[in-house]
Amino acid sequence: MEKIYFDEKTYIWKDVFDITHIKNDVLKECIQIINYMEKHISTDNYGLFNKRKKNIDINEKFEIYTKIDEILNAGINACTLLFNQNVGKRYNKINIDGWINIVRATNPKQPGFEIKDNIVMHSHTDLNQKTNSFVPTYTYVHYIQMPDNLEGNDGVLYLEGKDGIIHNILPKENDIIIMNGNLPHTPNTARKSTKDRIVIAGNVGFECIKKNKTLI
């Protein structure tokens, strides 16, 4: 896994999880979920699950039923490996959630990535706090489909670095990018593309919960 620095305090990790052999099946699963859920929501963010309230056995494997689950499992495993290698704190609970996100080439549903020429960032620490969800240690993003016909900064991932400086990176299909949960970021549109940007992403948070002692 490659660690990419943009400045001394701003960095991401990048790895590859090649899904070329199952890409068509993954896209079909994504479209089925989107077609079902878009009748009930107004954004292009399609939540898959949230396992905050359930204590997850740290030795238990993530249950895999679909091709999307294989990608989510790869992201969770990559985040767990990072935490064990770089943080090393004790934990007995792993909180996870997952979603599909689209940036449509035409008529994106998001309220806007730019307001008055300013790039609008978000972090998943802030988003989860607003929904009273868990604090994510890491956010991972797997790039299923990337736009084409790119010009300039079309399709890049913007990241807010030290002193508010904006950095960017252009992911490739099959890339998994992992960032700290509190890193401000946002994807850019690609208005001339013939393909939408489709990602499968999630948050992973590690906790050490005090267990109640009982007298028997």
N, CA, C and O of each residue as an XYZ file, in Angstrom:
864
protein
N       0.843     -1.191      0.000
C       0.000      0.000      0.000
C       0.882      1.246      0.000
O       1.790      1.374      0.822
N       0.613      2.147     -0.911
C       1.436      3.353     -1.082
C       0.865      4.503     -0.255
O      -0.342      4.746     -0.270
N       1.731      5.205      0.462
C       1.333      6.391      1.200
C       1.761      7.610      0.409
O       2.941      7.774      0.096
N       0.806      8.464      0.085
C       1.068      9.620     -0.771
C       0.914     10.894      0.053
O      -0.152     11.151      0.612
N       1.970     11.684      0.127
C       1.959     12.947      0.856
C       1.697     14.104     -0.104
O       2.242     14.146     -1.207
N       0.857     15.042      0.332
C       0.625     16.273     -0.412
C       1.303     17.451      0.282
O       1.728     18.405     -0.369
N       1.399     17.376      1.606
C       2.243     18.232      2.414
C       2.563     17.440      3.670
O       2.173     16.277      3.776
N       3.260     18.038      4.619
C       3.729     17.247      5.765
C       2.601     16.724      6.651
O       2.821     15.818      7.455
N       1.387     17.287      6.515
C       0.274     16.860      7.346
C      -0.877     16.235      6.552
O      -1.846     15.750      7.136
N      -0.770     16.248      5.246
C      -1.866     15.790      4.404
C      -1.417     14.616      3.558
O      -0.476     14.731      2.772
N      -2.089     13.489      3.719
C      -1.678     12.284      2.999
C      -2.862     11.326      2.875
O      -3.849     11.421      3.605
N      -2.729     10.419      1.943
C      -3.687      9.332      1.757
C      -2.888      8.058      1.540
O      -1.674      8.101      1.342
N      -3.579      6.925      1.578
C      -2.984      5.652      1.177
C      -3.695      5.189     -0.082
O      -4.891      5.425     -0.250
N      -2.960      4.535     -0.960
C      -3.545      4.054     -2.209
C      -3.122      2.616     -2.461
O      -1.950      2.264     -2.330
N      -4.084      1.805     -2.819
C      -3.833      0.411     -3.169
C      -4.704      0.071     -4.369
O      -5.497      0.895     -4.823
N      -4.554     -1.136     -4.875
C      -5.344     -1.585     -6.017
C      -6.057     -2.873     -5.645
O      -5.440     -3.813     -5.144
N      -7.349     -2.912     -5.890
C      -8.136     -4.136     -5.778
C      -8.800     -4.346     -7.127
O      -9.820     -3.727     -7.431
N      -8.216     -5.223     -7.934
C      -8.619     -5.381     -9.332
C      -9.926     -6.170     -9.421
O      -9.987     -7.343     -9.052
N     -10.965     -5.504     -9.915
C     -12.259     -6.162    -10.076
C     -12.646     -6.287    -11.549
O     -13.820     -6.462    -11.875
N     -11.663     -6.196    -12.427
C     -11.946     -6.231    -13.859
C     -12.815     -7.430    -14.226
O     -13.725     -7.316    -15.047
N     -12.534     -8.566    -13.621
C     -13.243     -9.802    -13.968
C     -14.689     -9.827    -13.471
O     -15.483    -10.645    -13.935
N     -15.038     -8.949    -12.542
C     -16.414     -8.914    -12.025
C     -17.043     -7.530    -12.183
O     -18.118     -7.274    -11.639
N     -16.388     -6.643    -12.917
C     -16.849     -5.259    -13.001
C     -18.284     -5.160    -13.511
O     -19.085     -4.416    -12.946
N     -18.622     -5.897    -14.569
C     -19.981     -5.824    -15.116
C     -21.020     -6.248    -14.080
O     -22.087     -5.643    -13.979
N     -20.702     -7.290    -13.312
C     -21.630     -7.744    -12.266
C     -21.765     -6.693    -11.166
O     -22.859     -6.456    -10.653
N     -20.634     -6.062    -10.808
C     -20.672     -5.017     -9.773
C     -21.534     -3.846    -10.232
O     -22.347     -3.333     -9.463
N     -21.358     -3.425    -11.479
C     -22.140     -2.311    -11.999
C     -23.627     -2.649    -12.035
O     -24.465     -1.796    -11.742
N     -23.957     -3.882    -12.391
C     -25.364     -4.296    -12.399
C     -25.953     -4.220    -11.001
O     -27.073     -3.743    -10.816
N     -25.188     -4.700    -10.007
C     -25.661     -4.622     -8.621
C     -25.858     -3.178     -8.190
O     -26.848     -2.844     -7.538
N     -24.896     -2.312     -8.564
C     -24.995     -0.893     -8.204
C     -26.236     -0.262     -8.821
O     -26.970      0.453     -8.138
N     -26.477     -0.514    -10.091
C     -27.616      0.086    -10.783
C     -28.927     -0.404    -10.190
O     -29.877      0.368    -10.068
N     -28.989     -1.685     -9.819
C     -30.208     -2.208     -9.189
C     -30.506     -1.482     -7.886
O     -31.649     -1.109     -7.621
N     -29.471     -1.283     -7.070
C     -29.646     -0.586     -5.795
C     -30.043      0.865     -6.025
O     -30.935      1.387     -5.357
N     -29.379      1.507     -6.968
C     -29.663      2.915     -7.263
C     -31.091      3.086     -7.768
O     -31.808      3.980     -7.320
N     -31.505      2.230     -8.701
C     -32.861      2.335     -9.266
C     -33.920      2.158     -8.182
O     -34.976      2.790     -8.227
N     -33.634      1.303     -7.216
C     -34.595      1.080     -6.131
C     -34.605      2.250     -5.149
O     -35.668      2.717     -4.742
N     -33.415      2.720     -4.774
C     -33.327      3.708     -3.707
C     -33.599      5.130     -4.178
O     -34.049      5.958     -3.385
N     -33.337      5.437     -5.449
C     -33.474      6.825     -5.886
C     -34.925      7.300     -5.879
O     -35.190      8.495     -6.001
N     -35.857      6.368     -5.736
C     -37.266      6.749     -5.614
C     -37.544      7.375     -4.249
O     -38.548      8.062     -4.062
N     -36.642      7.127     -3.301
C     -36.900      7.548     -1.926
C     -35.926      8.604     -1.419
O     -36.152      9.175     -0.352
N     -34.848      8.881     -2.153
C     -33.871      9.865     -1.703
C     -33.597     10.872     -2.812
O     -33.877     10.611     -3.983
N     -33.055     12.014     -2.440
C     -32.854     13.099     -3.409
C     -31.386     13.329     -3.741
O     -31.059     14.253     -4.486
N     -30.493     12.497     -3.199
C     -29.068     12.666     -3.455
C     -28.574     11.528     -4.338
O     -29.360     10.695     -4.792
N     -27.286     11.499     -4.572
C     -26.653     10.400     -5.296
C     -25.757      9.601     -4.362
O     -24.738      9.053     -4.781
N     -26.142      9.540     -3.103
C     -25.421      8.770     -2.100
C     -26.361      7.685     -1.579
O     -27.369      7.985     -0.939
N     -26.032      6.434     -1.851
C     -26.952      5.335     -1.589
C     -26.392      4.446     -0.479
O     -25.537      3.593     -0.715
N     -26.894      4.665      0.732
C     -26.389      3.930      1.885
C     -26.702      2.454      1.806
O     -27.810      2.062      1.440
N     -25.717      1.629      2.154
C     -25.876      0.181      2.100
C     -26.136     -0.415      3.477
O     -26.998     -1.281      3.628
N     -25.394      0.044      4.483
C     -25.583     -0.492      5.831
C     -24.838      0.372      6.828
O     -23.978      1.173      6.462
N     -25.182      0.197      8.094
C     -24.466      0.836      9.193
C     -24.473     -0.130     10.362
O     -25.536     -0.450     10.895
N     -23.300     -0.599     10.768
C     -23.203     -1.560     11.872
C     -22.564     -0.905     13.088
O     -21.583     -1.401     13.643
N     -23.139      0.210     13.483
C     -22.604      0.914     14.645
C     -23.017      0.257     15.948
O     -22.213      0.135     16.872
N     -24.277     -0.167     16.022
C     -24.826     -0.600     17.299
C     -24.459     -2.033     17.651
O     -24.598     -2.452     18.800
N     -24.001     -2.765     16.679
C     -23.665     -4.160     16.929
C     -22.179     -4.291     17.218
O     -21.347     -3.806     16.451
N     -21.850     -4.938     18.308
C     -20.448     -5.239     18.580
C     -19.975     -6.277     17.575
O     -20.531     -7.373     17.496
N     -18.968     -5.939     16.822
C     -18.463     -6.832     15.797
C     -17.238     -7.557     16.333
O     -16.256     -6.929     16.728
N     -17.301     -8.855     16.343
C     -16.163     -9.660     16.774
C     -14.985     -9.333     15.861
O     -15.084     -9.457     14.641
N     -13.872     -8.915     16.460
C     -12.740     -8.490     15.634
C     -12.136     -9.650     14.861
O     -11.358     -9.438     13.931
N     -12.482    -10.858     15.231
C     -12.003    -12.022     14.486
C     -13.043    -12.555     13.495
O     -12.784    -13.491     12.738
N     -14.217    -11.936     13.521
C     -15.291    -12.372     12.640
C     -15.081    -11.798     11.234
O     -14.716    -10.632     11.084
N     -15.313    -12.613     10.219
C     -15.172    -12.154      8.848
C     -16.448    -11.438      8.416
O     -17.552    -11.808      8.814
N     -16.273    -10.420      7.603
C     -17.401     -9.708      7.026
C     -18.149    -10.666      6.100
O     -17.543    -11.298      5.234
N     -19.452    -10.772      6.281
C     -20.229    -11.729      5.496
C     -20.368    -11.249      4.054
O     -20.745    -10.105      3.803
N     -20.060    -12.136      3.113
C     -20.052    -11.780      1.699
C     -21.150    -12.539      0.972
O     -21.147    -13.768      0.905
N     -22.099    -11.764      0.424
C     -23.196    -12.350     -0.337
C     -23.207    -11.866     -1.791
O     -23.737    -12.544     -2.670
N     -22.625    -10.698     -2.036
C     -22.676    -10.088     -3.367
C     -21.272     -9.667     -3.798
O     -20.320     -9.724     -3.020
N     -21.169     -9.247     -5.047
C     -19.895     -8.735     -5.553
C     -19.539     -7.422     -4.854
O     -18.367     -7.153     -4.590
N     -20.544     -6.613     -4.557
C     -20.300     -5.373     -3.817
C     -19.694     -5.680     -2.455
O     -18.794     -4.975     -2.000
N     -20.186     -6.729     -1.805
C     -19.647     -7.124     -0.505
C     -18.155     -7.443     -0.584
O     -17.414     -7.166      0.360
N     -17.709     -8.019     -1.696
C     -16.288     -8.327     -1.853
C     -15.454     -7.049     -1.805
O     -14.366     -7.029     -1.229
N     -15.969     -5.995     -2.410
C     -15.253     -4.712     -2.430
C     -15.269     -4.074     -1.045
O     -14.248     -3.567     -0.578
N     -16.422     -4.099     -0.392
C     -16.509     -3.562      0.963
C     -15.558     -4.299      1.901
O     -14.895     -3.681      2.734
N     -15.494     -5.609      1.765
C     -14.599     -6.411      2.592
C     -13.143     -6.032      2.371
O     -12.363     -5.968      3.321
N     -12.775     -5.781      1.112
C     -11.401     -5.369      0.811
C     -11.082     -4.037      1.469
O      -9.976     -3.846      1.975
N     -12.040     -3.109      1.468
C     -11.820     -1.812      2.106
C     -11.683     -1.924      3.610
O     -10.812     -1.292      4.208
N     -12.545     -2.730      4.229
C     -12.486     -2.923      5.681
C     -11.161     -3.569      6.076
O     -10.524     -3.152      7.044
N     -10.753     -4.583      5.326
C      -9.489     -5.265      5.628
C      -8.294     -4.327      5.486
O      -7.367     -4.364      6.295
N      -8.322     -3.482      4.450
C      -7.213     -2.544      4.239
C      -7.132     -1.537      5.379
O      -6.037     -1.208      5.835
N      -8.283     -1.043      5.848
C      -8.297     -0.096      6.965
C      -7.823     -0.753      8.259
O      -7.094     -0.144      9.042
N      -8.239     -1.990      8.476
C      -7.817     -2.716      9.683
C      -6.312     -2.937      9.673
O      -5.654     -2.784     10.702
N      -5.770     -3.290      8.530
C      -4.322     -3.468      8.406
C      -3.595     -2.166      8.699
O      -2.593     -2.164      9.415
N      -4.086     -1.057      8.154
C      -3.472      0.248      8.413
C      -3.486      0.580      9.899
O      -2.477      1.016     10.454
N      -4.617      0.376     10.533
C      -4.736      0.711     11.953
C      -3.771     -0.124     12.790
O      -3.093      0.403     13.672
N      -3.710     -1.403     12.519
C      -2.821     -2.288     13.285
C      -1.353     -1.931     13.079
O      -0.551     -2.039     14.007
N      -1.003     -1.513     11.882
C       0.385     -1.205     11.568
C       0.797      0.191     12.036
O       1.935      0.387     12.463
N      -0.107      1.152     11.961
C       0.271      2.543     12.183
C      -0.209      3.134     13.499
O       0.403      4.069     14.017
N      -1.289      2.604     14.042
C      -1.824      3.134     15.295
C      -1.525      2.175     16.436
O      -0.940      2.556     17.451
N      -1.930      0.941     16.255
C      -1.555     -0.093     17.210
C      -2.262     -0.038     18.551
O      -1.867     -0.737     19.484
N      -3.311      0.790     18.667
C      -4.041      0.843     19.926
C      -4.964     -0.375     20.051
O      -5.394     -0.961     19.058
N      -5.249     -0.729     21.301
C      -6.136     -1.851     21.555
C      -7.572     -1.475     21.186
O      -7.998     -0.346     21.433
N      -8.311     -2.400     20.605
C      -9.713     -2.184     20.305
C     -10.457     -3.511     20.411
O      -9.881     -4.581     20.217
N     -11.747     -3.419     20.722
C     -12.576     -4.617     20.787
C     -13.893     -4.443     20.039
O     -14.790     -5.280     20.140
N     -14.000     -3.354     19.292
C     -15.177     -3.116     18.472
C     -14.768     -2.408     17.202
O     -13.959     -1.480     17.229
N     -15.331     -2.850     16.080
C     -15.120     -2.186     14.802
C     -16.473     -1.716     14.289
O     -17.378     -2.522     14.074
N     -16.605     -0.407     14.093
C     -17.818      0.163     13.511
C     -17.620      0.316     12.008
O     -16.565      0.763     11.558
N     -18.623     -0.050     11.246
C     -18.485      0.054      9.787
C     -19.783      0.550      9.171
O     -20.869      0.290      9.689
N     -19.661      1.262      8.067
C     -20.808      1.558      7.221
C     -20.340      1.550      5.768
O     -19.141      1.486      5.495
N     -21.279      1.614      4.851
C     -20.910      1.548      3.442
C     -21.969      2.179      2.566
O     -23.136      2.270      2.947
N     -21.552      2.614      1.388
C     -22.493      3.268      0.479
C     -21.968      3.222     -0.959
O     -20.794      2.943     -1.201
N     -22.855      3.499     -1.890
C     -22.515      3.723     -3.295
C     -22.696      5.210     -3.554
O     -23.685      5.803     -3.122
N     -21.750      5.811     -4.255
C     -21.890      7.221     -4.616
C     -21.648      7.392     -6.110
O     -20.753      6.774     -6.687
N     -22.457      8.234     -6.715
C     -22.302      8.549     -8.138
C     -22.069     10.046     -8.289
O     -22.711     10.851     -7.614
N     -21.158     10.412     -9.167
C     -21.093     11.782     -9.662
C     -21.482     11.701    -11.128
O     -20.694     11.262    -11.965
N     -22.684     12.121    -11.429
C     -23.195     12.006    -12.792
C     -22.523     13.024    -13.700
O     -22.261     14.159    -13.304
N     -22.252     12.598    -14.916
C     -21.627     13.503    -15.891
C     -22.571     14.648    -16.246
O     -22.140     15.783    -16.447
N     -23.859     14.335    -16.319
C     -24.861     15.368    -16.593
C     -25.889     15.357    -15.471
O     -26.274     14.302    -14.967
N     -26.316     16.530    -15.099
C     -27.331     16.714    -14.066
C     -27.008     16.005    -12.753
O     -27.829     15.229    -12.264
N     -25.837     16.250    -12.172
C     -25.533     15.636    -10.869
C     -26.518     16.104     -9.818
O     -26.928     17.264     -9.810
N     -26.901     15.188     -8.923
C     -27.895     15.515     -7.905
C     -27.302     16.247     -6.713
O     -28.024     16.912     -5.969
N     -25.997     16.130     -6.527
C     -25.390     16.815     -5.395
C     -25.681     18.311     -5.488
O     -25.778     18.850     -6.590
N     -25.820     18.989     -4.347
C     -26.178     20.408     -4.379
C     -25.125     21.295     -5.011
O     -25.394     22.466     -5.282
N     -23.939     20.773     -5.252
C     -22.908     21.580     -5.899
C     -21.560     21.354     -5.271
O     -21.430     21.338     -4.047
N     -20.556     21.180     -6.102
C     -19.199     20.986     -5.607
C     -18.472     22.328     -5.496
O     -17.419     22.428     -4.865
N     -19.053     23.358     -6.122
C     -18.459     24.690     -6.063
C     -19.557     25.713     -5.791
O     -20.623     25.669     -6.405
N     -19.291     26.627     -4.873
C     -20.194     27.736     -4.602
C     -19.389     29.021     -4.697
O     -18.450     29.240     -3.931
N     -19.760     29.849     -5.626
C     -19.048     31.109     -5.856
C     -17.545     30.862     -6.024
O     -16.715     31.538     -5.416
N     -17.218     29.873     -6.868
C     -15.826     29.531     -7.209
C     -15.044     28.905     -6.054
O     -13.838     28.686     -6.173
N     -15.709     28.621     -4.951
C     -15.051     27.936     -3.838
C     -15.439     26.465     -3.841
O     -16.618     26.131     -3.964
N     -14.452     25.586     -3.705
C     -14.714     24.158     -3.678
C     -15.317     23.789     -2.323
O     -14.779     24.163     -1.280
N     -16.417     23.066     -2.338
C     -17.127     22.693     -1.113
C     -16.635     21.324     -0.650
O     -16.833     20.319     -1.333
N     -15.995     21.297      0.512
C     -15.413     20.067      1.045
C     -16.332     19.460      2.118
O     -17.229     20.122      2.641
N     -16.083     18.205      2.420
C     -16.730     17.554      3.545
C     -15.763     16.534      4.125
O     -14.859     16.065      3.434
N     -15.954     16.194      5.387
C     -15.223     15.082      5.992
C     -16.252     14.156      6.617
O     -17.337     14.594      7.001
N     -15.918     12.890      6.718
C     -16.890     11.927      7.236
C     -16.953     11.953      8.756
O     -17.905     11.436      9.340
N     -15.970     12.538      9.396
C     -16.092     12.809     10.823
C     -17.239     13.788     11.054
O     -18.082     13.571     11.924
N     -17.265     14.860     10.274
C     -18.328     15.859     10.412
C     -19.687     15.282     10.020
O     -20.677     15.499     10.718
N     -19.740     14.550      8.911
C     -21.013     13.997      8.456
C     -21.590     13.012      9.469
O     -22.789     13.036      9.750
N     -20.739     12.148     10.017
C     -21.233     11.179     10.996
C     -21.650     11.842     12.300
O     -22.568     11.377     12.976
N     -20.968     12.934     12.649
C     -21.349     13.659     13.865
C     -22.753     14.238     13.714
O     -23.529     14.248     14.670
N     -23.075     14.715     12.529
C     -24.395     15.305     12.294
C     -25.504     14.268     12.406
O     -26.635     14.602     12.759
N     -25.186     13.012     12.108
C     -26.191     11.948     12.175
C     -26.058     11.121     13.452
O     -26.685     10.072     13.595
N     -25.233     11.610     14.372
C     -25.020     10.921     15.653
C     -24.530      9.492     15.441
O     -24.915      8.575     16.166
N     -23.683      9.321     14.446
C     -23.112      8.009     14.164
C     -21.703      7.932     14.736
O     -21.253      8.856     15.413
N     -21.007      6.831     14.464
C     -19.698      6.623     15.053
C     -18.640      7.542     14.431
O     -18.835      8.089     13.346
N     -17.529      7.697     15.135
C     -16.412      8.495     14.631
C     -15.547      7.611     13.740
O     -14.968      6.639     14.225
N     -15.446      7.923     12.455
C     -14.651      7.081     11.562
C     -13.149      7.346     11.715
O     -12.695      8.489     11.673
N     -12.409      6.281     11.889
C     -10.953      6.414     11.886
C     -10.465      6.631     10.457
O      -9.612      7.480     10.200
N     -11.014      5.860      9.548
C     -10.655      5.946      8.132
C     -11.911      5.963      7.261
O     -12.956      5.428      7.630
N     -11.774      6.590      6.102
C     -12.751      6.489      5.020
C     -12.045      5.879      3.819
O     -10.961      6.325      3.443
N     -12.651      4.864      3.217
C     -12.052      4.248      2.026
C     -12.991      4.417      0.833
O     -14.210      4.468      0.991
N     -12.411      4.501     -0.349
C     -13.174      4.673     -1.586
C     -12.596      3.749     -2.647
O     -11.401      3.801     -2.939
N     -13.438      2.912     -3.219
C     -13.008      2.047     -4.323
C     -13.649      2.568     -5.602
O     -14.865      2.745     -5.679
N     -12.804      2.810     -6.608
C     -13.259      3.430     -7.846
C     -13.666      2.356     -8.852
O     -12.825      1.698     -9.464
N     -14.977      2.199     -9.002
C     -15.541      1.188     -9.884
C     -15.518      1.655    -11.328
O     -15.111      0.918    -12.226
N     -15.958      2.879    -11.540
C     -16.001      3.449    -12.892
C     -15.600      4.914    -12.829
O     -16.117      5.676    -12.013
N     -14.672      5.302    -13.701
C     -14.214      6.684    -13.765
C     -14.663      7.332    -15.064
O     -14.840      6.646    -16.071
N     -14.849      8.655    -15.053
C     -15.279      9.361    -16.269
C     -14.190      9.392    -17.328
O     -13.011      9.183    -17.040
N     -14.611      9.660    -18.567
C     -13.673      9.807    -19.682
C     -13.749     11.242    -20.212
O     -14.434     12.087    -19.636
N     -13.042     11.507    -21.314
C     -13.029     12.837    -21.939
C     -12.690     13.938    -20.938
O     -13.351     14.975    -20.888
N     -11.654     13.695    -20.144
C     -11.307     14.624    -19.068
C     -10.528     15.827    -19.585
O      -9.694     15.718    -20.485
N     -10.823     16.960    -18.995
C     -10.083     18.188    -19.267
C      -9.721     18.852    -17.946
O     -10.533     18.900    -17.022
N      -8.487     19.367    -17.866
C      -8.076     20.060    -16.644
C      -8.196     19.179    -15.419
O      -7.621     18.092    -15.375
N      -8.939     19.638    -14.422
C      -9.117     18.902    -13.166
C     -10.398     18.068    -13.139
O     -10.862     17.673    -12.069
N     -10.962     17.803    -14.305
C     -12.160     16.959    -14.351
C     -11.894     15.628    -13.654
O     -10.853     15.004    -13.861
N     -12.847     15.203    -12.825
C     -12.792     13.869    -12.241
C     -11.828     13.672    -11.088
O     -11.732     12.565    -10.557
N     -11.104     14.720    -10.683
C     -10.111     14.542     -9.615
C     -10.793     14.458     -8.262
O     -11.957     14.829     -8.109
N     -10.053     13.968     -7.291
C     -10.450     14.034     -5.890
C      -9.711     15.206     -5.266
O      -8.482     15.207     -5.199
N     -10.463     16.207     -4.809
C      -9.861     17.352     -4.124
C      -9.666     17.025     -2.649
O     -10.500     16.363     -2.030
N      -8.548     17.500     -2.093
C      -8.227     17.311     -0.682
C      -7.781     18.644     -0.108
O      -7.015     19.371     -0.740
N      -8.257     18.968      1.091
C      -7.847     20.217      1.741
C      -6.661     19.953      2.652
O      -6.758     19.180      3.605
N      -5.549     20.594      2.358
C      -4.331     20.382      3.111
C      -4.041     21.482      4.106
O      -4.923     22.240      4.509
N      -2.788     21.547      4.488
C      -2.326     22.526      5.464
C      -2.617     23.940      4.986
O      -2.445     24.266      3.811
N      -3.065     24.780      5.927
C      -3.361     26.189      5.650
C      -4.437     26.362      4.590
O      -4.488     27.391      3.916
N      -5.308     25.348      4.438
C      -6.412     25.456      3.496
C      -6.036     25.284      2.040
O      -6.863     25.511      1.157
N      -4.808     24.887      1.777
C      -4.377     24.687      0.391
C      -5.071     23.453     -0.190
O      -5.149     22.415      0.466
N      -5.574     23.570     -1.425
C      -6.306     22.494     -2.074
C      -5.365     21.670     -2.947
O      -4.689     22.203     -3.828
N      -5.331     20.378     -2.693
C      -4.564     19.435     -3.500
C      -5.544     18.566     -4.285
O      -6.745     18.574     -4.013
N      -5.030     17.821     -5.255
C      -5.919     16.904     -5.971
C      -5.144     15.708     -6.491
O      -3.929     15.758     -6.683
N      -5.882     14.633     -6.711
C      -5.323     13.417     -7.289
C      -6.387     12.822     -8.196
O      -7.575     12.878     -7.878
N      -5.975     12.253     -9.321
C      -6.909     11.628    -10.251
C      -6.846     10.114    -10.067
O      -5.895      9.478    -10.521
N      -7.839      9.535     -9.410
C      -7.831      8.079     -9.218
C      -8.058      7.346    -10.531
O      -8.546      7.917    -11.506
N      -7.694      6.077    -10.534
C      -7.952      5.196    -11.664
C      -8.939      4.123    -11.235
O      -9.090      3.846    -10.045
N      -9.602      3.528    -12.200
C     -10.480      2.409    -11.888
C      -9.674      1.308    -11.206
O      -8.529      1.048    -11.577
N     -10.269      0.671    -10.221
C      -9.668     -0.376     -9.387
C      -8.850      0.164     -8.222
O      -8.435     -0.611     -7.361
N      -8.606      1.475     -8.169
C      -7.883      2.046     -7.029
C      -8.754      2.007     -5.782
O      -9.966      2.213     -5.848
N      -8.121      1.739     -4.646
C      -8.729      1.992     -3.342
C      -7.926      3.116     -2.699
O      -6.717      2.996     -2.503
N      -8.604      4.197     -2.377
C      -7.969      5.309     -1.666
C      -8.512      5.333     -0.242
O      -9.722      5.279     -0.022
N      -7.607      5.414      0.707
C      -7.976      5.470      2.126
C      -7.447      6.779      2.697
O      -6.302      7.161      2.454
N      -8.289      7.451      3.451
C      -7.887      8.712      4.074
C      -8.344      8.709      5.524
O      -9.240      7.953      5.897
N      -7.734      9.547      6.331
C      -8.220      9.730      7.694
C      -9.646     10.270      7.652
O      -9.990     11.069      6.780
N     -10.466      9.832      8.592
C     -11.873     10.192      8.555
C     -12.152     11.681      8.637
O     -13.214     12.138      8.213
N     -11.201     12.450      9.182
C     -11.412     13.892      9.333
C     -10.793     14.724      8.211
O     -10.717     15.948      8.319
N     -10.348     14.065      7.129
C      -9.715     14.806      6.034
C     -10.787     15.389      5.111
O     -11.564     14.633      4.528
N     -10.846     16.730      4.966
C     -11.815     17.335      4.056
C     -11.491     16.986      2.606
O     -10.333     17.034      2.191
N     -12.515     16.638      1.846
C     -12.313     16.219      0.467
C     -13.619     16.356     -0.303
O     -14.679     16.557      0.289
N     -13.539     16.247     -1.613
C     -14.729     16.197     -2.459
C     -14.310     15.786     -3.866
O     -13.205     16.121     -4.295
N     -15.161     15.072     -4.591
C     -14.847     14.742     -5.987
C     -15.224     15.891     -6.902
O     -16.089     16.703     -6.574
N     -14.571     15.952     -8.048
C     -14.916     16.955     -9.042
C     -15.771     16.317    -10.138
O     -15.696     15.113    -10.383
N     -16.565     17.130    -10.776
C     -17.394     16.656    -11.877
C     -16.566     16.484    -13.150
O     -15.401     16.878    -13.204
N     -17.179     15.893    -14.167
C     -16.563     15.747    -15.490
C     -17.689     15.880    -16.512
O     -18.244     14.882    -16.973
N     -18.013     17.102    -16.851
C     -19.228     17.403    -17.600
C     -19.216     16.881    -19.034
O     -20.276     16.709    -19.635
N     -18.029     16.625    -19.590
C     -17.962     16.138    -20.976
C     -17.823     14.618    -21.057
O     -17.679     14.054    -22.142
N     -17.867     13.980    -19.920
C     -17.700     12.534    -19.893
C     -18.925     11.822    -20.456
O     -20.041     12.340    -20.400
N     -18.702     10.638    -20.994
C     -19.802      9.783    -21.442
C     -20.153      8.760    -20.364
O     -21.081      7.968    -20.536
N     -19.409      8.774    -19.245
C     -19.627      7.810    -18.173
C     -19.707      8.536    -16.834
O     -19.008      9.524    -16.608
N     -20.559      8.042    -15.959
C     -20.638      8.567    -14.598
C     -19.499      7.996    -13.762
O     -18.993      6.908    -14.036
N     -19.103      8.753    -12.733
C     -18.166      8.232    -11.748
C     -18.968      7.435    -10.725
O     -19.923      7.946    -10.141
N     -18.578      6.191    -10.514
C     -19.272      5.331     -9.554
C     -18.237      4.755     -8.593
O     -17.245      4.163     -9.017
N     -18.476      4.934     -7.309
C     -17.570      4.391     -6.292
C     -18.369      3.612     -5.251
O     -19.555      3.860     -5.037
N     -17.696      2.677     -4.620
C     -18.207      2.003     -3.435
C     -17.281      2.398     -2.292
O     -16.062      2.260     -2.395
N     -17.859      2.885     -1.214
C     -17.036      3.483     -0.158
C     -17.596      3.127      1.215
O     -18.694      2.585      1.338
N     -16.813      3.447      2.243
C     -17.258      3.185      3.595
C     -16.364      3.837      4.630
O     -15.271      4.314      4.323
N     -16.845      3.850      5.847
C     -16.080      4.306      6.999
C     -15.779      3.120      7.899
O     -16.564      2.176      7.984
N     -14.631      3.177      8.571
C     -14.263      2.169      9.558
C     -13.772      2.899     10.800
O     -12.884      3.749     10.724
N     -14.358      2.561     11.947
C     -13.954      3.178     13.205
C     -13.627      2.131     14.247
O     -14.360      1.154     14.400
N     -12.539      2.325     14.960
C     -12.062      1.347     15.945
C     -12.292      1.893     17.347
O     -11.957      3.042     17.636
N     -12.867      1.064     18.220
C     -13.160      1.473     19.589
C     -12.687      0.414     20.574
O     -12.590     -0.769     20.248
N     -12.395      0.870     21.783
C     -12.149     -0.052     22.893
C     -13.206      0.249     23.949
O     -13.140      1.265     24.640
N     -14.168     -0.636     24.060
C     -15.297     -0.437     24.952
C     -15.055     -1.133     26.274
O     -14.655     -2.296     26.318
N     -15.304     -0.407     27.347
C     -15.166     -1.002     28.667
C     -16.303     -1.994     28.903
O     -17.474     -1.663     28.720
N     -15.957     -3.182     29.301
C     -16.968     -4.198     29.558
C     -17.360     -4.166     31.028
O     -16.512     -4.050     31.913
N     -18.646     -4.271     31.265
C     -19.153     -4.241     32.643
C     -18.701     -5.478     33.410
O     -18.819     -6.603     32.926
N     -18.191     -5.255     34.592
C     -17.767     -6.371     35.434
C     -18.962     -6.851     36.267
O     -19.731     -6.043     36.786
N     -19.100     -8.129     36.381
C     -20.187     -8.684     37.164
C     -19.620     -9.565     38.283
O     -18.582    -10.206     38.119
N     -20.315     -9.584     39.410
C     -19.923    -10.439     40.537
C     -20.824    -11.660     40.566
O     -22.047    -11.559     40.655
N     -20.192    -12.791     40.490
C     -20.948    -14.054     40.481
C     -20.604    -14.846     41.733
O     -21.126    -15.943     41.932
